[in-house]
Amino acid sequence: MDNNHKAGLFERFIYFALSSKIIKFLIIISTAIAFFATLTMLTNELVLARMLPGKSANTYSIYIDTPTGSSMYQTKKVTSCVLDILRKENEILNMEAFYGQGIPLDYAGLVKGSSMKQTENVAEISVNLTDKHNREEPSFLMTQRLRPIIDKTCSSVIPGTSIKLVEQPSGPPTLASIVLEVHGDNIQQNRKLSIEVAKILSETEGLVDIDIMVDEVFEKFNLVPDAEKIARSGLGMKQVNNILYLAFEGMVIATKNSEYHSSQIPIFLVLSKETSQFHSSSIDSLKAKLSSLNLMNMKGMMVPLSEVVHIKKVKSIPMIMHKDLNRMINVIAETDMVSQLYPLLEARKTMLEYFSTQYNIEKAGFSTYMFDLYLTDKRTGEKFLLRWDGEMKVSLDTFRDLGAAFISALILIFFLLVIYYKSFALSGIILVGSFLSLIGVILGHWVMDMFTPQTFFLTATSLIGFIALMGISSRNSLLLIDFAMGLINNEGVEKTRAIAMAAATRAKPIMLTAVAIILGSALLAGDPIFGGLGVALISGTVAAVFVSLIFVPVLMDNTSAMNKKEKEEF
């Protein structure tokens, strides 16, 4: 069959459909059902929304935080456990552990504060993988697989240890996927609230690596040299300080020159691990250790260190964090390959129920911080604020801004069309036809999610693709309306026949344009970041073709703006 015969068949099909009220009704109803059904895919979590999907990289980091006050020996014990697990992975090229500090600053460390780590209870492991192009398992799936194994095996080595597997961020520079700031002037109550919040987050499905970014308060011993006893014993204050540093910290006692180094190499002296290690954390164990250390005075007599040093038990001084001049504590959590929004809503609902017994809760209005909760203690009247932040908030802000851009584009297109056609009805038809391409966008993501090993999210790039589709869909409808109006006004063709002829005639250029867009977007569909943009353009274009050639003609046939009489009145 030649092309003209094909066009004739399609023209007869459109004309038959427009001539039957039942078929037109069925087309309108089925399109409306399809539109609202696809929207429910978002509410029913068949299609998940997220700022950006996971990004496969050639490296990731592991943050190890033992309880505040832990020794370097305890931190190394946990780190060794993690390293033993990582050594079994064939895709790991090499790794390096950094004790008491963060790894050399990278993008992840820059936004997560690795450079500020300078205590014995922290360690970081830098993991380098084989090239991502030659590796079947993406890095974000590897961390997802290893996370429960490492947590189950190594977190119990030192109770209270927090182990986090950190990917290089693929999107905005944020502290974590979900951050909950606990604001309040009462530090002790802030700590209590933070612990309760962290417990709720840990019980929320889809959230991992929960951590409270606050120092724990613990008891420690201060060694205070007694100046009077030191003088009476014939010792010097510097002599006592040196032996204390040597015994517990180590110190530089000499330097070494080398032809391979431009500066002197320090020689560091410290007691062996067996000698410096305590058998328990009691004060008696510390006294016994001090008694074993002796100093020679000016008369050649040995004086036990315990005779000239006082031991005081004190509380540690925790770090106090501020934001906008308000005291606060961060509780952070990562999402385990799920959208941030759904765990947030679930955790927030649980918090409303949990805190309502002790606090009067006021929800924030529809604003930038619409998920925030204001708590007022029923007994004391103290006020606290639970503020949500992190990648979750950036995602909401991005989707809000893109939504506003989309609405602005709709309004602008509508008024431009009203000026051109001098008809609200025709402008509305073009707008509705463009908006219905959302059916294809959501369905495309649902289909891709079924055929990909990981979750295929509706991302910010997907929304950018949908906004771009507005122009493509509007162009298709404009071609039909202009062609049909020309037939009606210039050649006197009856309206229904003119619409059928316009749909059949313009079907070929519309299809060719769609094929060009689909082929051009196919390269983007496989990209980990811009895959949503590619899928949105491909599936949305397919939906736009069906809407333009079938649904839009039905709306055109039902509007009086297509009549010749009204056109002549313009």
Secondary structure as UniProt FT lines:
FT   HELIX           3..19
FT   HELIX           21..43
FT   TURN            44..45
FT   STRAND          59..65
FT   TURN            68..69
FT   HELIX           72..86
FT   TURN            87..88
FT   TURN            90..91
FT   STRAND          92..99
FT   HELIX           107..112
FT   HELIX           114..116
FT   TURN            120..121
FT   STRAND          122..129
FT   HELIX           132..134
FT   HELIX           139..154
FT   TURN            155..157
FT   TURN            159..160
FT   STRAND          162..167
FT   STRAND          178..183
FT   HELIX           187..202
FT   TURN            205..206
FT   STRAND          207..213
FT   STRAND          219..225
FT   HELIX           227..232
FT   TURN            233..234
FT   HELIX           237..248
FT   STRAND          251..256
FT   TURN            259..260
FT   STRAND          265..269
FT   HELIX           273..276
FT   HELIX           283..291
FT   STRAND          294..296
FT   TURN            298..299
FT   STRAND          302..304
FT   HELIX           305..307
FT   STRAND          309..315
FT   STRAND          321..323
FT   TURN            324..325
FT   STRAND          326..335
FT   HELIX           341..355
FT   TURN            356..358
FT   STRAND          359..363
FT   TURN            368..371
FT   STRAND          373..377
FT   TURN            378..380
FT   STRAND          383..389
FT   HELIX           391..421
FT   HELIX           424..435
FT   TURN            436..437
FT   HELIX           438..451
FT   HELIX           460..490
FT   HELIX           495..525
FT   TURN            528..530
FT   HELIX           531..546
FT   HELIX           547..551
FT   HELIX           552..557
FT   HELIX           560..562
FT   HELIX           564..569
//
